Amino acid sequence: MNKDQLKGRIEETKGKVKEVTGKILDDEDMEIEGNIQKNIGKVQSGFGDVKEDIKKSIE
């Protein structure tokens, strides 16, 4: 697991928590912010997955 995968998954988790908290508190802005953060984390971890795949193919 590389840095991008780890950081991305952490951001995904933080975003999901924020999104759920926003739903519970009926705070639409927090919910949207959490959703955006979650999706950014998914992109970052996906980028890390691609880097890892490329690294494995080269070896």
BAKOLVEX-256119 format. One line per field, with one value per residue: residue number from 0; chain; z, x, y of N, C-alpha, C, O in turn. Coordinates in steps of 0.02 Angstrom, whole numbers. Each point is the difference from the previous one (the first is absolute). Layout:
nr: NUM/...;
kette: A/...;
n.c3: Z/...;
n.c1: X/...;
n.c2: Y/...;
ca.c3: Z/...;
ca.c1: X/...;
ca.c2: Y/...;
c.c3: Z/...;
c.c1: X/...;
c.c2: Y/...;
o.c3: Z/...;
o.c1: X/...;
o.c2: Y/...;
// end
This chain:
nr: 0/1/2/3/4/5/6/7/8/9/10/11/12/13/14/15/16/17/18/19/20/21/22/23/24/25/26/27/28/29/30/31/32/33/34/35/36/37/38/39/40/41/42/43/44/45/46/47/48/49/50/51/52/53/54/55/56/57/58;
kette: A/A/A/A/A/A/A/A/A/A/A/A/A/A/A/A/A/A/A/A/A/A/A/A/A/A/A/A/A/A/A/A/A/A/A/A/A/A/A/A/A/A/A/A/A/A/A/A/A/A/A/A/A/A/A/A/A/A/A;
n.c3: 0/-87/-23/-104/-12/28/-60/-87/21/3/-94/-47/44/-25/-98/-1/41/-66/-72/35/8/-96/-29/44/-40/-71/-1/-35/64/100/-2/-11/91/66/-29/28/104/21/-34/71/90/-23/-3/96/52/-38/39/101/-5/-30/78/69/-36/8/99/24/-42/63/89;
n.c1: 43/-60/91/38/66/108/80/37/74/105/58/46/94/100/42/55/105/83/40/69/108/58/38/95/97/-5/96/-82/-4/-52/-111/-40/-8/-88/-97/-13/-30/-109/-67/-5/-68/-108/-31/-19/-98/-83/-5/-48/-113/-44/-9/-88/-98/-13/-31/-109/-63/5/-67;
n.c2: -59/39/64/-17/-88/2/52/-60/-81/38/22/-92/-43/46/-32/-98/-1/36/-76/-80/28/0/-103/-42/40/-87/-61/67/93/-8/15/104/65/-23/49/108/28/-10/83/86/-10/22/108/56/-18/65/106/15/8/99/81/-10/42/111/44/-10/85/93/-3;
ca.c3: 0/-4/35/-30/19/71/10/-33/40/61/-20/-14/64/31/-38/14/67/-4/-37/45/52/-30/-6/67/26/-50/-23/-71/-20/25/-38/-66/10/12/-62/-43/30/-12/-71/-10/27/-47/-57/21/11/-66/-28/34/-26/-67/10/26/-56/-47/33/-2/-69/-18/35;
ca.c1: -43/40/-26/-62/-53/-14/-30/-65/-47/-13/-45/-65/-31/-18/-55/-60/-21/-27/-63/-50/-12/-42/-68/-28/-12/-39/43/10/68/48/-12/30/72/22/-5/55/62/-1/15/70/37/-6/43/69/17/1/65/50/-8/29/74/22/-6/54/62/2/11/70/43;
ca.c2: 59/61/59/23/-47/10/66/0/-37/40/55/-30/-14/63/27/-39/19/68/-5/-30/49/51/-27/-5/67/36/55/-16/21/-50/-61/10/4/-69/-37/22/-25/-72/-12/18/-57/-56/15/-6/-70/-31/18/-42/-68/-1/3/-65/-48/14/-21/-73/-22/13/-48;
c.c3: 0/34/-28/19/72/13/-30/42/66/-17/-14/66/35/-35/14/70/-1/-35/45/56/-25/-8/68/27/-46/-24/-72/-23/22/-39/-69/5/11/-62/-47/26/-12/-72/-18/25/-46/-60/19/12/-66/-37/30/-24/-68/5/22/-55/-50/29/-2/-71/-21/31/-27;
c.c1: 45/-35/-67/-59/-21/-34/-70/-53/-17/-48/-70/-38/-22/-59/-66/-27/-33/-68/-56/-18/-45/-72/-35/-19/-43/37/20/71/52/-6/32/76/29/-1/57/66/6/19/72/45/-1/46/74/19/1/65/55/-3/33/77/27/-2/57/66/7/13/73/46/-5;
c.c2: 62/59/23/-45/13/67/4/-36/36/57/-27/-11/64/32/-35/18/69/-1/-27/48/56/-23/-2/69/42/63/-17/19/-51/-65/4/1/-70/-42/18/-28/-76/-16/18/-57/-61/9/-10/-73/-38/15/-42/-72/-7/1/-67/-53/9/-24/-76/-26/8/-52/-68;
o.c3: 41/25/38/13/16/33/29/6/24/38/16/5/26/33/7/8/30/20/1/19/35/11/7/29/15/-9/-12/-40/-38/-15/-22/-41/-26/-12/-32/-39/-15/-12/-41/-32/-7/-23/-37/-21/-9/-33/-35/-7/-14/-35/-23/-5/-23/-35/-12/-9/-38/-29/25;
o.c1: 46/-56/-45/-55/-60/-52/-46/-56/-56/-47/-50/-59/-56/-44/-52/-60/-52/-46/-55/-58/-46/-47/-58/-53/-15/-30/47/30/46/50/32/34/53/46/29/41/54/40/31/50/50/33/38/55/39/28/45/52/34/34/52/46/29/41/54/35/26/50/34;
o.c2: 6/-7/17/24/4/2/29/24/-4/12/33/16/4/28/32/8/10/36/27/6/22/39/19/9/58/53/-38/-37/-16/-33/-47/-30/-17/-40/-44/-25/-25/-45/-34/-17/-34/-47/-30/-21/-46/-44/-24/-33/-50/-37/-22/-41/-48/-31/-26/-50/-41/-19/-46;
// end
